[in-house]
Amino acid sequence: MSVEDIKKARTAVEFNRENLESVLRGRFFYAPAFDLYGGVSGLYDYGPPGCAFQANVVDQWRKHFILEEDMLEVDCTMLTPYEVLKTSGHVDKFSDWMCRDLKTGEIFRADHLVEEVLEARLKGDKAARGISEADVEEDADKKKRKKKVKQIKAVKLSDHVVKEYNEVLAKIDGYSGPELGELMVKYNIGNPVTGEALEAPKAFNLMFETAIGPSGQLKGYLRPETAQGQFLNFNKLLEFNNSKTPFASASIGKSFRNEISPRAGLLRVREFLMAEIEHFLDPEDKSHPRFHEVKDVKLSFLPREVQEAGSTEPIVKTIGEAVESKMVDNETLGYFIARISQFLLSIGVDETKMRFRQHMANEMAHYAADCWDGELLTSYGWIECVGCADRSAYDLTVHSKKTKQKLVVRQKLDEPVEVTKWEIDLTKKLFGPKFRKDAPKVEAHLLNLSQEELASKGEELKNNGKIVFKVDGVEGDVEMDDKFVTIEQRTKTEHVREFTPNVIEPSFGIGRIIYSVFEHCFWSRPEDTARAVLSFPPLVAPSKVLLVPLSNHKDLAPVTAEISKLLRREKIPFKVDDSGVSIGKRYARNDELGTPFGVTIDFESIKDGSVTLRERDSTKQVRGSAADIIKAIREITYNGASWEEGTKGLAPFVSQSETETETE
Amino acid sequence: MSVEDIKKARTAVEFNRENLESVLRGRFFYAPAFDLYGGVSGLYDYGPPGCAFQANVVDQWRKHFILEEDMLEVDCTMLTPYEVLKTSGHVDKFSDWMCRDLKTGEIFRADHLVEEVLEARLKGDKAARGISEADVEEDADKKKRKKKVKQIKAVKLSDHVVKEYNEVLAKIDGYSGPELGELMVKYNIGNPVTGEALEAPKAFNLMFETAIGPSGQLKGYLRPETAQGQFLNFNKLLEFNNSKTPFASASIGKSFRNEISPRAGLLRVREFLMAEIEHFLDPEDKSHPRFHEVKDVKLSFLPREVQEAGSTEPIVKTIGEAVESKMVDNETLGYFIARISQFLLSIGVDETKMRFRQHMANEMAHYAADCWDGELLTSYGWIECVGCADRSAYDLTVHSKKTKQKLVVRQKLDEPVEVTKWEIDLTKKLFGPKFRKDAPKVEAHLLNLSQEELASKGEELKNNGKIVFKVDGVEGDVEMDDKFVTIEQRTKTEHVREFTPNVIEPSFGIGRIIYSVFEHCFWSRPEDTARAVLSFPPLVAPSKVLLVPLSNHKDLAPVTAEISKLLRREKIPFKVDDSGVSIGKRYARNDELGTPFGVTIDFESIKDGSVTLRERDSTKQVRGSAADIIKAIREITYNGASWEEGTKGLAPFVSQSETETETE
């Protein structure tokens, strides 16, 4: 089979999610966690092939980003004290809206509920109007959500209601809790089974809470992202980098999200592996020195304007053009978008099922200034798998303000500059007698005023001869006249520029990416649809080689041992299958495991040391010495050679019993 | 310097923990987590070199155990529901004893408190008797604990009290909470600062608790070990392994322990990386097919008898002798002990600071049948870094019993055997009419009776003509006569043997191992004690090569770029340091980072392409072509060659300014 033939074969049989899941569970890629105990929704374990696949994806991520760009990897704790996440905004804003059915105790996620009920009604309307399902091309986005509403009733709606419902659905990700509550009242949305009314939506914080230490006093959470640990270590990282910017830190680890009602298998889980980069850069210079290397990468974009116009038709252009036209804000953001796409393709993502969608203003995380999602198309619709956000100076600023520690870059200026600034001087010896034990608090308050606050207080002092203000932890108003304090604008020559860096954050949900790759790589052989294949790129395949002695005749064992030794020396992961079953069955099993190469040892091998190499997708075979075959495997797996390049010089091989063997 | 000279140099300057910590924090190997917010005790972050070192240790672990022995790696969730840990025994038994000072609110760990107070009194006694500190060789074990007791008072104790205190201290790890309470009363042990009495010891469960899902009803914990996830997946793993035993699963991931009062830096933390193996085997055959490969490995053992005799003098013998003499129970346990030692040595553990200590009967975990700890000697004393426990069939049995799911191996017998067993038959059609909705529960109860229970019920039925019993979830007694049920012994021919496998569990605390390696690899150059070195084995060193252009002259840049390219192609992690500071300073910085090799590019390099290779410990230098130098680096780093083997064929090189350069 040629490359074109394989492409054709891979799409000949329609994708069927149940078949995929049956292979993934049957081969223990993953399984529901604790299913011996009935399972816990949203928690999954990876079995041996899933775990190896995940390790290879992480390894490739580390090479592609951390090593290639010399990023500073850190490993921070998951347990995080309350104060940190209060400051970052997660305690107040990291939540979904839930409504409870007070009679049954059921809990619904409000936005999903409204969406599902309105969609079901629109479907019922179509049925009533006699529009058959087949005529209606359903948006792939909507396929993922179908659970709460069990029955579609054929009820015709008036035209303006249909229009309203469609408008609501288009904006569903942007409603606040109270707005969702109003929609539920207006459209009479209750428990979809009983029809009973529900409680109004309440915010439910999605962080898992716990107590640190024996006193139970120190409240903590499991981190919702790895980012905060990186921000908190900013000063140490900057120092480690010899105080130079831009630089990036990176972190790979588990994060947690207490989903209201997890579903969609591996796509929406409560504990998941993330890989995050925080690229710290000068807010006044977001260029990237290596942008030219990626500028011709062509991608599908779904910018804000296109979505606002109600379209899902992507714009295809190069990242160079996208940055040039300001559709993507700056070079560094663009550089990472391109590098993300390269990474995804290297691990098996289907290029035609990848797009970059800009966040709508109302759906962005509380910290983001701009955000593009790398989305992958699956049978659940387009899934957000990578976020690429510009978090501006948000995090460093809030942590610095809260802890009163500077989190800034100091840059020596080539030429000194004149700077006019508000400054404050305190006559400290007067503070003790007047404010007693509160004196340090009052001083700290004044020394931490921002430029804007100083300007305002400076005016007040000039106009009134005194200032009045409140201080955290000090009762009542604090009042002082100009004997205590001087506030004025001064012009100075500065040799150093101090700034809070901005942050560009590419953030990867490894589990979602892995599941999407499973879907993109899965197909069934057209000649026998029961034979499934997972066409992982060799680089990330769980195991690279299946070593199969033709039979379990004892004369073959020494050759098997010899080749095992060679593979181990070359550090190529492999498995031996010397079970009694037919070669065809053994290969079929490994096609399901995504093993890209088979090496067959037969009686010829004993005589001349030659073995057969089989390629998983095409089932093509070549023959050569063990050393040459292993060299080919290494070239294709680790050095990016194609099958043709890797095996040139090896003789094509046609087994006499090829057909029988493969379909046995 | 020869290998002998390096050995001498490495021990010339006495180890000083503060110097080590200053290097580790200064170079950001690790830092207290959240220290911007004042820190949380027991939580640490790894910075770039610590993170890279950890990744390399984990990588070596994976190769040494998982790949070498074809183990089945799984990745299970940390969130674990209550039921699972209730069954495993952790809810009831995974706790320490704490006492609270009701006045100050302070909380003490009871065993540590008793130990510290008695030790302080013994010290005071020695002072009173005029025995100076220098005369008293303090047991290294005790050095780690010194915190609560601030002042040593010179008070003489009577001889029998000294004897009693010493006896208590020898058994300190074995006391129950009530016993500790009695000791506190008997010896008048209270708050060591105020002297006030404390509350009696209470059990404090060390698991972090949380609630899963929005209802708050599903109680869960963060796992205290990775083992449970492996046990719960036993059936799937067995199937994946084609139903063959023995086999091993393995898991690498974070676990959690809510320590009462964490201390000793990285050694006692609340969140830590573990690597655990569960080797499932036939309880009647604990031999190991590869035992002969390790039988001559010589180790230091501290068996139970030696400890009971009050000695800490290890017995040195081969693992073969240890198993032969039954000191170590069986081949598989012995095989893993030897493999553990090989792993530890490969990552930089000092052989003279490693021993294997058998657990005393009263200190074993609740599930263990036998346990040997791999202990490493540090400035905190001997530290348990690896546990190697025989968990018998404990876990599989309790989970099977609780969930009523079989967790067994079925083995085809070569020859069928006659087996006599109690069997039960139900006349099911009578159950419905009599027990109505309870019928299924009653049936399930009867069908799940053990052999012992059946024997007893069989006797009851025979003697009384009826049986009476209780059923979970059914009110009152259940009674039935022999029309409903037959219970009798029958002899049958069986072709399959069914057994619950035993489990040998090597369990690694990666953080503790890493800290111990830091200590074992740390030394100061005798000629300049301010110059510290971390002599990591190249295999696990965070970065392998420092690439240093002699100056930042622009002509050197192309050679630097060229060699960078070669190193990247060979996948050898390296750093370029083209900062302006002297070569000596640049090397000194990297000695602290443990970088084993330096490659210097000078003006000669531009002419003939030759570069200099420097070895960290000896500061020896050789010169050759870039290709030859990189080959030497690869051989030494990844293929286990010594410096002499790796660099033979390269010319020795003596820089004219060697002395100045290195000490500049």
Chai-1 contact restraints between the chains, C-beta under 6 A:
chainA,res_idxA,chainB,res_idxB,connection_type,confidence,min_distance_angstrom,max_distance_angstrom,comment,restraint_id
A,F28,B,K236,contact,1.0,0.0,6.0,A-B,restraint_1
A,F28,B,F240,contact,1.0,0.0,6.0,A-B,restraint_2
A,A31,B,K236,contact,1.0,0.0,6.0,A-B,restraint_3
A,A33,B,T77,contact,1.0,0.0,6.0,A-B,restraint_4
A,L36,B,L232,contact,1.0,0.0,6.0,A-B,restraint_5
A,L36,B,T403,contact,1.0,0.0,6.0,A-B,restraint_6
A,L36,B,Q405,contact,1.0,0.0,6.0,A-B,restraint_7
A,Y37,B,E83,contact,1.0,0.0,6.0,A-B,restraint_8
A,Y37,B,V84,contact,1.0,0.0,6.0,A-B,restraint_9
A,V40,B,P81,contact,1.0,0.0,6.0,A-B,restraint_10
A,L43,B,T77,contact,1.0,0.0,6.0,A-B,restraint_11
A,D45,B,C76,contact,1.0,0.0,6.0,A-B,restraint_12
A,Y46,B,D75,contact,1.0,0.0,6.0,A-B,restraint_13
A,G47,B,V74,contact,1.0,0.0,6.0,A-B,restraint_14
A,P48,B,L72,contact,1.0,0.0,6.0,A-B,restraint_15
A,P48,B,E73,contact,1.0,0.0,6.0,A-B,restraint_16
A,C51,B,E73,contact,1.0,0.0,6.0,A-B,restraint_17
A,C51,B,V74,contact,1.0,0.0,6.0,A-B,restraint_18
A,C51,B,D75,contact,1.0,0.0,6.0,A-B,restraint_19
A,L72,B,P48,contact,1.0,0.0,6.0,A-B,restraint_20
A,E73,B,P48,contact,1.0,0.0,6.0,A-B,restraint_21
A,E73,B,C51,contact,1.0,0.0,6.0,A-B,restraint_22
A,V74,B,G47,contact,1.0,0.0,6.0,A-B,restraint_23
A,V74,B,C51,contact,1.0,0.0,6.0,A-B,restraint_24
A,D75,B,Y46,contact,1.0,0.0,6.0,A-B,restraint_25
A,D75,B,C51,contact,1.0,0.0,6.0,A-B,restraint_26
A,C76,B,D45,contact,1.0,0.0,6.0,A-B,restraint_27
A,T77,B,A33,contact,1.0,0.0,6.0,A-B,restraint_28
A,T77,B,L43,contact,1.0,0.0,6.0,A-B,restraint_29
A,T77,B,E271,contact,1.0,0.0,6.0,A-B,restraint_30
A,L79,B,E271,contact,1.0,0.0,6.0,A-B,restraint_31
A,P81,B,V40,contact,1.0,0.0,6.0,A-B,restraint_32
A,E83,B,Y37,contact,1.0,0.0,6.0,A-B,restraint_33
A,V84,B,Y37,contact,1.0,0.0,6.0,A-B,restraint_34
A,M98,B,P214,contact,1.0,0.0,6.0,A-B,restraint_35
A,I107,B,P214,contact,1.0,0.0,6.0,A-B,restraint_36
A,F204,B,P214,contact,1.0,0.0,6.0,A-B,restraint_37
A,F208,B,T210,contact,1.0,0.0,6.0,A-B,restraint_38
A,T210,B,F208,contact,1.0,0.0,6.0,A-B,restraint_39
A,T210,B,T210,contact,1.0,0.0,6.0,A-B,restraint_40
A,P214,B,M98,contact,1.0,0.0,6.0,A-B,restraint_41
A,P214,B,I107,contact,1.0,0.0,6.0,A-B,restraint_42
A,P214,B,F204,contact,1.0,0.0,6.0,A-B,restraint_43
A,P214,B,I260,contact,1.0,0.0,6.0,A-B,restraint_44
A,L232,B,L36,contact,1.0,0.0,6.0,A-B,restraint_45
A,K236,B,F28,contact,1.0,0.0,6.0,A-B,restraint_46
A,K236,B,A31,contact,1.0,0.0,6.0,A-B,restraint_47
A,F240,B,F28,contact,1.0,0.0,6.0,A-B,restraint_48
A,I260,B,P214,contact,1.0,0.0,6.0,A-B,restraint_49
A,E271,B,T77,contact,1.0,0.0,6.0,A-B,restraint_50
A,E271,B,L79,contact,1.0,0.0,6.0,A-B,restraint_51
A,T403,B,L36,contact,1.0,0.0,6.0,A-B,restraint_52
A,Q405,B,L36,contact,1.0,0.0,6.0,A-B,restraint_53
